[in-house]
Amino acid sequence: MDGSDGRQPRYALDMAYDLKLAPEPEHGVMPAISISVLILIVVAVVVFLVNPRETAVLKVDKVNVFAPHTDFKPDKKAMKEVGLANTGEDDLYVVATVSMTNKLRLPIFITDTTLTLTTGNSAEEATAVSPQYYQRIESSFPSLTPMLGPPIYQGDELAPGATHTGSMLMLFPGLTADAWNHRKSAVLTINLRNQAPQTIVLP
């Protein structure tokens, strides 16, 4: 006889208790990783489709060119004393009227503009004339007045989805109309704060 009273030994009860408390076998982690990757892909696709893929749309409304030749006549007395001759100056003014539409969901701000004229094997960059000097230049060259519309200022803000139309006056000192007429290209660049520059080729 084993002297058993019908009760299970203590160690058998402890083993059964430990088995009940033991964690269930882990399932594979691959399904969870696959689901996470799938969610990230879906989010990336939605962001790509919903967000605009361009900052702004530029359109050239018109381009006017004014190329004055200015003669400077020294004082006749000075001419006789030092033998000075008449001098002249050529200038090329380009007035570009453009429309820009903000395609982002936040405002964009114009910082400055440049115009690069390529002629032959060289490239010339224009000086952007600030609108505060328009009146002074128009007083010297009244022919510019009908070419100029509402100007685009440095610091102008475009609200999301808004379209801004204005004119830009660019000066190429020393160039003539012939340089413009025989150009290879004329590229207008509008620089924006915290955004990529926007460019367009002038006709």
Backbone as a chain_set.jsonl record, in Angstrom:
{"seq": "MDGSDGRQPRYALDMAYDLKLAPEPEHGVMPAISISVLILIVVAVVVFLVNPRETAVLKVDKVNVFAPHTDFKPDKKAMKEVGLANTGEDDLYVVATVSMTNKLRLPIFITDTTLTLTTGNSAEEATAVSPQYYQRIESSFPSLTPMLGPPIYQGDELAPGATHTGSMLMLFPGLTADAWNHRKSAVLTINLRNQAPQTIVLP", "coords": {"N": [[0.844, -1.184, 0.0], [0.436, 2.247, -0.738], [-0.158, 4.155, 1.027], [-1.792, 6.169, 0.257], [-4.248, 8.666, 0.45], [-6.104, 9.278, -1.427], [-5.812, 11.86, -2.266], [-4.143, 14.21, -4.51], [-0.628, 14.473, -4.867], [1.304, 17.195, -3.397], [3.181, 18.42, -5.078], [2.177, 17.895, -7.607], [-0.146, 19.412, -7.718], [0.976, 21.956, -7.601], [2.349, 22.07, -10.061], [0.219, 21.962, -11.851], [-0.996, 24.373, -11.269], [0.996, 26.187, -12.013], [1.026, 25.731, -14.755], [-1.423, 26.768, -15.532], [-1.019, 29.49, -15.077], [0.948, 30.13, -16.84], [1.983, 32.021, -19.737], [0.111, 32.271, -22.792], [1.06, 30.65, -25.785], [3.047, 32.643, -28.005], [1.821, 34.259, -30.867], [2.882, 34.64, -34.305], [4.818, 37.614, -35.152], [4.815, 38.727, -37.61], [2.292, 39.206, -38.992], [1.372, 41.546, -37.644], [3.4, 43.392, -38.266], [3.151, 43.488, -41.032], [0.606, 44.617, -41.3], [1.086, 47.15, -40.192], [2.928, 48.211, -42.024], [1.324, 48.261, -44.309], [-0.6, 50.141, -43.543], [0.996, 52.459, -43.375], [1.73, 52.723, -46.061], [-0.751, 53.248, -47.245], [-1.396, 55.696, -46.012], [0.691, 57.306, -47.021], [0.098, 57.284, -49.782], [-2.41, 58.555, -49.781], [-1.684, 61.108, -48.802], [-0.017, 61.916, -50.878], [-1.813, 62.05, -53.035], [-3.722, 63.874, -52.176], [-2.385, 66.258, -51.443], [-1.169, 69.197, -53.153], [0.945, 69.023, -56.044], [2.432, 71.038, -57.068], [3.691, 74.341, -56.569], [2.85, 76.885, -57.512], [1.071, 78.331, -60.303], [2.186, 79.855, -63.165], [1.44, 82.386, -65.534], [1.931, 84.092, -68.551], [0.707, 87.149, -69.373], [1.174, 89.374, -71.033], [3.931, 90.893, -72.811], [5.951, 93.706, -72.959], [8.288, 95.782, -74.636], [10.678, 98.329, -74.269], [13.069, 100.391, -75.58], [14.988, 102.845, -75.099], [17.208, 105.355, -76.454], [19.414, 107.523, -75.078], [20.767, 110.697, -75.348], [23.44, 112.538, -74.048], [24.322, 115.787, -73.645], [27.111, 117.615, -73.126], [28.016, 120.685, -71.41], [28.45, 123.431, -73.557], [30.629, 125.162, -73.236], [32.343, 123.639, -71.665], [32.854, 121.633, -73.467], [34.415, 122.911, -75.36], [36.642, 123.585, -73.847], [37.792, 121.189, -72.81], [37.455, 119.377, -74.796], [35.271, 117.605, -74.898], [32.944, 115.182, -76.133], [29.651, 114.548, -77.439], [27.728, 112.24, -75.526], [26.096, 109.053, -75.2], [23.459, 106.805, -74.13], [22.249, 103.511, -73.972], [19.357, 101.699, -73.134], [17.453, 98.909, -72.093], [14.222, 98.187, -71.444], [12.036, 95.862, -70.056], [8.759, 94.949, -69.767], [6.899, 92.801, -68.048], [3.825, 91.313, -67.773], [2.234, 89.271, -65.605], [0.343, 86.444, -64.384], [-0.161, 84.789, -61.353], [-1.037, 81.874, -59.691], [-1.766, 80.596, -56.561], [-1.204, 77.369, -55.57], [-1.024, 75.978, -53.253], [-2.007, 75.035, -49.856], [-1.52, 77.004, -48.099], [-0.446, 80.384, -47.418], [1.652, 82.094, -49.833], [4.655, 83.987, -50.335], [6.04, 86.622, -52.171], [9.404, 87.272, -52.824], [11.471, 88.377, -54.518], [12.231, 89.225, -57.977], [13.71, 88.067, -61.023], [15.16, 88.423, -64.29], [16.497, 86.656, -66.868], [18.355, 87.056, -69.706], [19.307, 85.469, -72.586], [21.67, 85.768, -75.031], [23.281, 84.978, -77.954], [26.337, 83.711, -76.96], [26.279, 84.503, -74.377], [24.849, 85.494, -71.207], [22.597, 87.739, -69.801], [21.599, 89.407, -66.868], [18.756, 91.024, -65.694], [18.106, 94.137, -63.998], [15.819, 94.406, -61.478], [13.316, 96.757, -61.304], [12.193, 98.656, -58.659], [8.791, 99.221, -57.716], [8.454, 101.69, -56.454], [9.969, 103.471, -57.834], [8.767, 103.817, -60.237], [7.249, 106.083, -60.982], [9.147, 108.1, -61.237], [10.706, 107.12, -63.361], [8.779, 107.014, -65.364], [8.29, 109.701, -65.713], [10.551, 110.461, -67.054], [10.449, 108.802, -69.246], [7.751, 108.79, -70.816], [6.547, 107.01, -72.561], [6.555, 104.562, -71.386], [4.457, 104.47, -69.625], [1.785, 103.539, -70.572], [2.395, 100.855, -70.744], [2.736, 99.828, -68.261], [1.093, 98.17, -65.647], [-0.845, 97.514, -62.642], [1.576, 97.077, -60.183], [3.685, 94.288, -59.163], [4.737, 93.734, -55.983], [7.65, 93.374, -53.907], [7.322, 91.113, -51.305], [4.619, 90.765, -51.555], [1.641, 88.969, -50.796], [0.082, 85.87, -51.464], [-2.942, 84.383, -51.043], [-4.127, 81.046, -50.204], [-5.07, 79.371, -53.125], [-5.582, 81.756, -54.441], [-5.31, 84.165, -57.154], [-2.89, 86.28, -58.465], [-2.283, 89.144, -60.271], [-0.04, 91.16, -62.035], [2.394, 93.684, -63.03], [5.87, 93.624, -63.939], [8.798, 95.454, -63.971], [11.71, 95.377, -65.703], [15.162, 96.086, -66.098], [17.721, 96.265, -68.483], [20.683, 97.541, -68.519], [22.493, 99.252, -71.019], [21.851, 97.556, -73.127], [20.234, 97.0, -76.32], [17.236, 97.125, -78.383], [17.758, 95.316, -80.35], [19.175, 93.267, -79.137], [17.19, 92.023, -77.662], [15.44, 91.224, -79.702], [16.923, 89.298, -80.999], [17.291, 87.284, -79.21], [18.053, 84.194, -77.484], [16.711, 83.087, -75.384], [14.456, 84.106, -72.761], [14.102, 84.15, -69.472], [11.951, 84.359, -66.829], [12.097, 84.638, -63.363], [10.465, 84.114, -60.359], [10.996, 84.552, -57.091], [10.221, 82.915, -54.044], [9.316, 83.065, -50.574], [10.562, 80.584, -48.504], [9.835, 78.645, -50.334], [10.165, 76.844, -53.434], [11.719, 78.532, -56.228], [9.782, 80.034, -58.863], [9.552, 79.662, -62.322], [9.329, 80.944, -65.679], [9.225, 80.995, -69.224], [9.546, 83.811, -71.207], [7.664, 84.91, -73.994]], "CA": [[0.0, 0.0, 0.0], [1.237, 3.476, -0.818], [-0.596, 5.089, 2.072], [-2.474, 7.327, -0.354], [-5.611, 8.943, 0.946], [-6.944, 9.714, -2.55], [-5.48, 13.227, -2.671], [-2.958, 14.308, -5.347], [0.542, 15.03, -4.163], [1.419, 18.66, -3.404], [3.931, 18.911, -6.241], [1.316, 17.799, -8.789], [-1.044, 20.575, -7.698], [1.776, 23.139, -7.939], [2.611, 22.036, -11.498], [-1.021, 22.324, -12.544], [-1.219, 25.806, -11.046], [1.963, 26.903, -12.845], [0.615, 25.612, -16.15], [-2.538, 27.678, -15.76], [-0.53, 30.866, -15.092], [1.91, 30.325, -17.928], [1.413, 32.767, -20.871], [-0.231, 31.505, -23.971], [2.119, 30.708, -26.816], [2.99, 33.839, -28.84], [1.586, 34.094, -32.292], [3.913, 35.313, -35.08], [4.74, 39.075, -35.201], [4.764, 39.148, -39.004], [1.019, 39.853, -39.37], [1.304, 42.913, -37.111], [4.316, 44.227, -39.053], [2.556, 43.653, -42.361], [-0.508, 45.566, -41.19], [1.666, 48.483, -39.988], [3.496, 48.668, -43.302], [0.204, 48.548, -45.202], [-1.197, 51.414, -43.108], [1.906, 53.53, -43.774], [1.631, 52.885, -47.516], [-2.036, 53.892, -47.536], [-1.281, 57.105, -45.6], [1.57, 57.996, -47.971], [-0.638, 57.451, -51.044], [-3.44, 59.576, -49.571], [-1.007, 62.405, -48.72], [0.47, 62.257, -52.225], [-2.937, 62.375, -53.912], [-4.483, 65.026, -51.673], [-1.579, 67.474, -51.447], [-0.782, 69.672, -54.485], [2.301, 68.685, -56.445], [3.081, 72.241, -57.573], [3.527, 75.484, -55.673], [2.061, 77.933, -58.159], [0.967, 78.289, -61.764], [2.497, 81.146, -63.765], [0.951, 82.61, -66.888], [2.337, 85.386, -69.101], [-0.402, 87.829, -70.039], [1.742, 90.143, -72.146], [5.3, 91.393, -72.641], [6.241, 94.919, -73.73], [9.702, 96.146, -74.627], [10.957, 99.738, -74.56], [14.531, 100.509, -75.659], [15.341, 104.229, -75.446], [18.599, 105.814, -76.556], [19.468, 108.853, -74.482], [21.992, 111.466, -75.616], [23.817, 113.517, -73.022], [25.102, 116.854, -74.265], [27.83, 118.405, -72.128], [28.001, 122.137, -71.554], [29.251, 123.82, -74.729], [31.888, 125.753, -72.795], [33.215, 122.54, -71.247], [33.259, 120.907, -74.664], [35.5, 123.637, -76.007], [37.826, 123.634, -72.994], [38.444, 119.879, -72.631], [37.224, 118.571, -75.98], [34.291, 116.552, -74.661], [31.99, 114.928, -77.208], [28.338, 114.08, -76.982], [27.687, 110.844, -75.088], [24.758, 108.479, -75.239], [23.235, 105.613, -73.311], [21.179, 102.615, -74.4], [18.722, 100.933, -72.059], [16.394, 98.004, -72.529], [13.22, 97.942, -70.407], [11.094, 94.789, -70.366], [7.615, 94.953, -68.858], [6.207, 91.506, -68.11], [2.595, 91.224, -66.984], [2.027, 87.849, -65.359], [-0.638, 86.003, -63.391], [0.339, 83.663, -60.572], [-2.071, 81.263, -58.859], [-1.232, 79.808, -55.449], [-1.786, 76.034, -55.565], [-0.843, 75.365, -51.944], [-3.038, 75.28, -48.849], [-0.996, 78.016, -47.196], [-0.048, 81.567, -48.194], [3.015, 82.201, -50.336], [5.107, 85.375, -50.318], [7.031, 86.95, -53.196], [10.563, 87.976, -52.276], [12.042, 89.216, -55.573], [12.121, 88.688, -59.328], [14.855, 88.255, -61.903], [14.944, 88.08, -65.693], [17.771, 86.312, -67.494], [18.275, 87.13, -71.164], [20.425, 84.773, -73.219], [21.9, 86.209, -76.401], [24.555, 84.431, -78.407], [26.988, 82.84, -75.978], [26.312, 85.178, -73.074], [23.576, 85.668, -70.516], [22.505, 88.997, -69.061], [20.547, 89.413, -65.857], [18.178, 92.359, -65.578], [17.887, 94.761, -62.701], [14.391, 94.596, -61.225], [13.03, 98.127, -60.868], [11.186, 98.69, -57.602], [7.648, 100.065, -58.082], [8.537, 103.04, -55.895], [10.67, 104.324, -58.791], [8.038, 103.863, -61.504], [6.828, 107.443, -61.329], [10.318, 108.845, -61.677], [11.089, 106.637, -64.686], [7.731, 107.417, -66.306], [8.45, 111.125, -66.017], [11.614, 110.563, -68.051], [10.037, 108.048, -70.431], [6.284, 108.668, -70.79], [6.105, 105.88, -73.379], [6.439, 103.391, -70.527], [3.237, 104.536, -68.811], [0.715, 102.619, -70.976], [2.845, 99.465, -70.645], [2.761, 99.413, -66.86], [-0.174, 97.984, -64.938], [-0.61, 97.406, -61.203], [2.84, 96.353, -60.021], [3.892, 93.236, -58.178], [5.7, 94.227, -55.004], [8.365, 92.436, -53.046], [6.565, 90.909, -50.078], [3.203, 90.499, -51.833], [1.163, 87.682, -50.295], [-0.993, 85.201, -52.197], [-3.687, 83.455, -50.198], [-4.331, 79.751, -50.856], [-6.016, 79.364, -54.236], [-5.767, 83.088, -55.028], [-4.537, 84.537, -58.337], [-2.367, 87.642, -58.376], [-1.827, 89.629, -61.58], [0.658, 92.444, -61.951], [3.485, 93.897, -63.98], [7.23, 93.715, -63.417], [9.648, 96.262, -64.84], [13.081, 94.891, -65.638], [16.065, 96.954, -66.849], [19.023, 95.793, -68.948], [21.476, 98.723, -68.907], [23.452, 99.095, -72.097], [21.363, 96.714, -74.219], [19.321, 97.616, -77.277], [16.125, 96.282, -78.813], [18.3, 94.255, -81.192], [19.534, 92.15, -78.251], [15.946, 91.319, -77.336], [14.881, 90.62, -80.91], [17.743, 88.158, -81.414], [17.565, 86.485, -78.003], [17.825, 82.751, -77.497], [15.673, 82.825, -74.39], [14.273, 85.098, -71.691], [13.478, 83.376, -68.399], [11.551, 85.145, -65.668], [12.09, 83.86, -62.125], [9.847, 84.741, -59.194], [11.457, 83.867, -55.891], [9.23, 82.871, -52.975], [9.841, 82.774, -49.245], [10.432, 79.201, -48.022], [9.313, 77.783, -51.39], [11.037, 76.796, -54.609], [11.474, 79.608, -57.203], [8.887, 79.721, -59.975], [10.131, 80.206, -63.54], [8.537, 80.862, -66.897], [9.912, 81.56, -70.378], [8.784, 84.878, -71.854], [7.595, 84.749, -75.458]], "C": [[0.88, 1.234, 0.0], [0.82, 4.495, 0.214], [-1.316, 6.274, 1.528], [-3.86, 7.448, 0.226], [-6.516, 9.448, -0.149], [-6.66, 11.13, -3.005], [-4.203, 13.228, -3.502], [-1.799, 14.878, -4.55], [0.621, 16.541, -4.348], [2.105, 19.164, -4.657], [3.115, 18.855, -7.511], [0.376, 18.973, -8.856], [-0.279, 21.846, -8.081], [2.058, 23.205, -9.429], [1.385, 22.438, -12.287], [-1.285, 23.802, -12.42], [-0.286, 26.632, -11.917], [1.579, 26.863, -14.319], [-0.516, 26.558, -16.481], [-2.058, 29.128, -15.873], [0.446, 31.141, -16.227], [1.256, 31.055, -19.092], [1.122, 31.857, -22.036], [0.88, 31.621, -24.996], [1.931, 31.936, -27.707], [2.691, 33.464, -30.286], [2.67, 34.859, -33.044], [3.694, 36.822, -35.132], [4.613, 39.582, -36.634], [3.434, 39.754, -39.414], [0.918, 41.289, -38.889], [2.194, 43.854, -37.907], [3.738, 44.493, -40.439], [1.423, 44.67, -42.341], [0.024, 46.984, -41.021], [2.224, 49.051, -41.285], [2.39, 49.047, -44.273], [-0.457, 49.873, -44.853], [-0.324, 52.585, -43.535], [1.83, 53.794, -45.276], [0.341, 53.614, -47.886], [-1.976, 55.376, -47.181], [-0.428, 57.887, -46.587], [0.86, 58.255, -49.297], [-1.685, 58.543, -50.909], [-2.816, 60.964, -49.528], [-0.543, 62.855, -50.095], [-0.668, 62.712, -53.129], [-3.656, 63.641, -53.484], [-3.68, 66.314, -51.765], [-1.204, 67.875, -52.868], [0.668, 69.306, -54.79], [3.006, 69.86, -57.107], [2.753, 73.415, -56.659], [2.592, 76.521, -56.273], [2.041, 77.705, -59.659], [1.186, 79.7, -62.297], [1.966, 81.22, -65.189], [1.381, 83.998, -67.342], [1.161, 86.001, -69.837], [0.078, 88.653, -71.234], [3.153, 90.587, -71.787], [5.477, 92.604, -73.543], [7.715, 95.264, -73.57], [9.85, 97.611, -75.018], [12.466, 99.913, -74.479], [14.922, 101.93, -76.061], [16.852, 104.428, -75.586], [18.628, 107.262, -76.087], [20.802, 109.502, -74.787], [22.207, 112.467, -74.491], [24.732, 114.551, -73.661], [25.796, 117.676, -73.176], [27.683, 119.9, -72.399], [28.946, 122.552, -72.691], [30.592, 124.398, -74.32], [32.863, 124.664, -72.379], [33.712, 121.764, -72.448], [34.437, 121.591, -75.328], [36.777, 123.555, -75.189], [38.54, 122.28, -72.943], [38.175, 118.938, -73.804], [36.258, 117.417, -75.769], [33.346, 116.412, -75.842], [30.657, 114.504, -76.608], [28.422, 112.601, -76.582], [26.248, 110.352, -75.104], [24.679, 107.211, -74.396], [22.064, 104.821, -73.871], [20.65, 101.841, -73.188], [17.613, 100.07, -72.655], [15.471, 97.72, -71.341], [12.275, 96.839, -70.902], [9.997, 94.817, -69.303], [6.861, 93.638, -69.053], [4.993, 91.549, -67.195], [2.237, 89.748, -66.839], [0.917, 87.638, -64.333], [-0.066, 84.788, -62.676], [-0.756, 83.171, -59.637], [-1.417, 80.371, -57.813], [-1.949, 78.46, -55.399], [-1.665, 75.33, -54.212], [-2.018, 75.672, -51.031], [-2.543, 76.235, -47.765], [-0.543, 79.204, -48.024], [1.38, 81.439, -48.707], [3.358, 83.679, -50.475], [6.196, 85.568, -51.366], [8.178, 87.709, -52.55], [11.214, 88.893, -53.318], [11.882, 88.514, -56.917], [13.402, 88.954, -60.103], [14.462, 87.849, -63.321], [16.305, 87.853, -66.327], [17.584, 86.236, -69.001], [19.519, 86.477, -71.754], [20.512, 85.2, -74.674], [23.253, 85.687, -76.844], [25.101, 83.449, -77.383], [27.02, 83.448, -74.584], [24.903, 85.289, -72.503], [23.637, 86.948, -69.689], [21.352, 88.91, -68.064], [20.062, 90.84, -65.639], [18.164, 92.831, -64.136], [16.392, 94.976, -62.525], [14.174, 96.002, -60.659], [11.923, 98.09, -59.822], [10.036, 99.608, -58.003], [7.699, 101.483, -57.52], [9.254, 104.016, -56.832], [9.932, 104.445, -60.119], [7.724, 105.299, -61.916], [7.995, 108.27, -61.853], [10.728, 108.424, -63.086], [10.055, 107.058, -65.73], [7.832, 108.896, -66.654], [9.546, 111.343, -67.058], [11.224, 109.888, -69.355], [8.524, 107.825, -70.39], [5.759, 107.487, -71.604], [5.948, 104.606, -72.553], [5.09, 103.328, -69.815], [2.145, 103.574, -69.27], [1.109, 101.147, -70.89], [2.719, 98.925, -69.238], [1.35, 99.289, -66.299], [0.085, 98.002, -63.446], [0.632, 96.557, -60.955], [2.758, 95.202, -59.024], [5.016, 93.687, -57.265], [6.429, 93.077, -54.323], [7.61, 92.337, -51.721], [5.087, 90.689, -50.298], [2.834, 89.087, -51.372], [0.035, 87.154, -51.171], [-1.655, 84.204, -51.261], [-3.856, 82.124, -50.93], [-5.416, 79.82, -51.931], [-6.198, 80.689, -54.945], [-4.879, 83.277, -56.252], [-4.156, 86.006, -58.247], [-1.816, 88.031, -59.739], [-1.17, 90.989, -61.414], [1.8, 92.509, -62.944], [4.809, 94.023, -63.239], [8.07, 94.464, -64.431], [11.097, 95.847, -64.629], [13.957, 95.735, -66.561], [17.364, 96.229, -67.174], [19.834, 97.017, -69.375], [22.442, 98.386, -70.044], [23.001, 98.22, -73.248], [20.376, 97.473, -75.094], [18.194, 96.645, -77.615], [16.621, 95.118, -79.665], [18.683, 93.032, -80.349], [18.292, 91.341, -77.884], [15.394, 90.569, -78.547], [15.654, 89.38, -81.363], [18.108, 87.27, -80.219], [17.367, 85.0, -78.282], [16.715, 82.384, -76.511], [15.612, 83.985, -73.412], [13.46, 84.396, -70.6], [13.219, 84.273, -67.199], [11.473, 84.222, -64.455], [11.471, 84.684, -61.009], [10.248, 83.924, -57.977], [10.425, 84.008, -54.78], [9.905, 82.537, -51.654], [9.52, 81.322, -48.863], [9.824, 78.248, -49.056], [10.281, 77.824, -52.566], [10.711, 77.948, -55.556], [10.574, 79.108, -58.331], [9.435, 80.401, -61.228], [9.164, 80.039, -64.715], [9.32, 81.54, -68.012], [9.014, 82.612, -71.014], [8.779, 84.671, -73.357], [8.378, 85.843, -76.172]], "O": [[1.927, 1.271, 0.646], [1.384, 5.588, 0.273], [-1.459, 7.286, 2.214], [-4.55, 6.456, 0.46], [-7.584, 9.99, 0.135], [-7.2, 11.571, -4.019], [-3.301, 12.418, -3.288], [-2.002, 15.689, -3.647], [0.088, 17.097, -5.309], [1.706, 20.173, -5.24], [3.32, 19.67, -8.411], [0.116, 19.49, -9.942], [-0.803, 22.705, -8.79], [2.013, 24.287, -10.013], [1.484, 23.166, -13.274], [-1.753, 24.428, -13.371], [-0.691, 27.643, -12.491], [1.778, 27.836, -15.046], [-0.574, 27.096, -17.587], [-2.604, 29.907, -16.654], [0.728, 32.301, -16.528], [0.106, 30.768, -19.425], [1.773, 30.834, -22.246], [1.571, 32.638, -25.039], [0.813, 32.245, -28.119], [3.227, 32.501, -30.836], [3.336, 35.688, -32.425], [2.554, 37.284, -35.154], [4.327, 40.761, -36.843], [3.436, 40.75, -40.138], [0.441, 42.159, -39.618], [1.803, 44.985, -38.196], [3.833, 45.608, -40.952], [1.295, 45.486, -43.254], [-0.504, 47.921, -41.621], [2.018, 50.222, -41.604], [2.503, 50.046, -44.983], [-0.832, 50.641, -45.739], [-0.838, 53.598, -44.007], [1.86, 54.945, -45.713], [0.347, 54.496, -48.744], [-2.445, 56.219, -47.945], [-0.778, 59.009, -46.955], [1.005, 59.332, -49.874], [-1.841, 59.368, -51.809], [-3.338, 61.899, -50.136], [-0.658, 64.03, -50.443], [-0.507, 63.654, -53.905], [-4.143, 64.398, -54.324], [-4.226, 67.356, -52.126], [-0.948, 67.011, -53.706], [1.513, 69.283, -53.894], [4.091, 69.682, -57.661], [1.681, 73.473, -56.057], [1.655, 76.979, -55.618], [2.876, 76.988, -60.211], [0.467, 80.629, -61.93], [2.031, 80.252, -65.947], [1.216, 84.972, -66.607], [0.673, 85.437, -70.816], [-0.53, 88.631, -72.304], [3.522, 90.648, -70.614], [5.191, 92.547, -74.739], [8.307, 95.063, -72.51], [9.229, 98.076, -75.974], [13.077, 99.626, -73.45], [15.163, 102.192, -77.239], [17.652, 103.763, -74.928], [17.941, 108.118, -76.643], [21.854, 108.923, -74.516], [21.281, 113.147, -74.049], [25.803, 114.211, -74.162], [25.132, 118.356, -72.394], [27.275, 120.312, -73.485], [30.083, 122.088, -72.773], [31.596, 124.153, -74.988], [34.053, 124.734, -72.686], [34.847, 121.29, -72.462], [35.357, 120.927, -75.807], [37.871, 123.467, -75.747], [39.767, 122.23, -73.024], [38.639, 117.798, -73.789], [36.404, 116.364, -76.39], [32.987, 117.402, -76.479], [30.561, 114.153, -75.432], [29.11, 111.814, -77.231], [25.305, 111.14, -75.031], [25.694, 106.632, -74.008], [21.021, 105.383, -74.203], [21.417, 101.393, -72.336], [16.933, 100.469, -73.601], [15.877, 97.097, -70.36], [11.782, 96.889, -72.029], [10.266, 94.721, -68.105], [6.262, 93.403, -70.102], [5.114, 91.79, -65.994], [1.972, 89.063, -67.827], [0.599, 88.519, -63.535], [0.45, 83.869, -63.313], [-1.335, 83.952, -58.881], [-0.612, 79.499, -58.141], [-3.164, 78.41, -55.209], [-2.15, 74.21, -54.049], [-2.904, 76.456, -51.372], [-3.08, 76.268, -46.658], [-0.28, 79.054, -49.217], [2.212, 80.765, -48.1], [2.484, 84.516, -50.7], [7.147, 84.791, -51.445], [7.959, 88.673, -51.816], [11.48, 90.06, -53.031], [11.453, 87.362, -56.985], [14.091, 89.946, -59.865], [13.555, 87.042, -63.525], [17.159, 88.739, -66.327], [16.77, 85.464, -69.507], [20.644, 86.881, -71.459], [19.572, 85.026, -75.449], [24.262, 85.927, -76.181], [24.433, 82.492, -76.991], [27.723, 82.949, -73.705], [23.909, 85.191, -73.222], [24.607, 87.199, -68.974], [20.274, 88.405, -68.38], [20.861, 91.751, -65.427], [18.205, 92.039, -63.194], [15.764, 95.656, -63.336], [14.78, 96.379, -59.656], [10.843, 97.555, -60.071], [10.275, 100.672, -58.574], [7.053, 102.382, -58.056], [9.166, 105.231, -56.657], [10.419, 105.108, -61.035], [7.915, 105.676, -63.073], [7.845, 109.044, -62.798], [11.062, 109.271, -63.915], [10.414, 107.417, -66.851], [7.497, 109.297, -67.769], [9.485, 112.287, -67.846], [11.611, 110.332, -70.436], [8.073, 106.762, -69.965], [4.647, 107.016, -71.365], [5.273, 103.671, -72.983], [4.635, 102.246, -69.444], [1.609, 102.843, -68.438], [0.242, 100.276, -70.956], [2.608, 97.716, -69.034], [0.523, 100.187, -66.456], [1.143, 98.464, -63.017], [0.73, 95.44, -61.463], [1.879, 95.158, -58.164], [6.118, 93.988, -57.724], [5.906, 91.971, -54.183], [7.3, 93.351, -51.095], [4.355, 90.448, -49.338], [3.606, 88.141, -51.534], [-0.858, 87.903, -51.569], [-1.006, 83.292, -50.749], [-3.739, 82.08, -52.155], [-6.534, 80.27, -51.676], [-6.898, 80.751, -55.956], [-3.833, 82.64, -56.38], [-4.998, 86.865, -57.986], [-0.976, 87.326, -60.297], [-1.698, 91.863, -60.726], [2.13, 91.526, -63.607], [4.869, 94.461, -62.09], [8.053, 94.142, -65.619], [11.638, 95.951, -63.528], [13.55, 96.066, -67.674], [18.022, 95.663, -66.301], [19.676, 97.484, -70.503], [23.118, 97.357, -70.018], [23.698, 98.14, -74.26], [19.767, 98.453, -74.668], [18.201, 95.491, -77.186], [15.993, 94.06, -79.704], [18.532, 91.896, -80.797], [18.346, 90.114, -77.807], [14.94, 89.431, -78.433], [15.097, 88.511, -82.035], [19.132, 86.586, -80.239], [16.625, 84.605, -79.182], [15.899, 81.499, -76.766], [16.57, 84.741, -73.251], [12.283, 84.09, -70.786], [14.136, 84.866, -66.631], [10.858, 83.157, -64.514], [11.895, 85.809, -60.744], [9.885, 82.754, -57.849], [9.832, 85.071, -54.593], [10.914, 81.834, -51.608], [8.366, 80.895, -48.897], [9.351, 77.168, -48.701], [11.111, 78.727, -52.673], [9.543, 78.317, -55.683], [10.598, 77.934, -58.7], [9.75, 81.591, -61.198], [8.321, 79.143, -64.743], [10.0, 82.54, -67.781], [7.855, 82.337, -71.324], [9.799, 84.29, -73.93], [8.429, 85.864, -77.402]]}, "num_chains": 1, "name": "protein.A"}
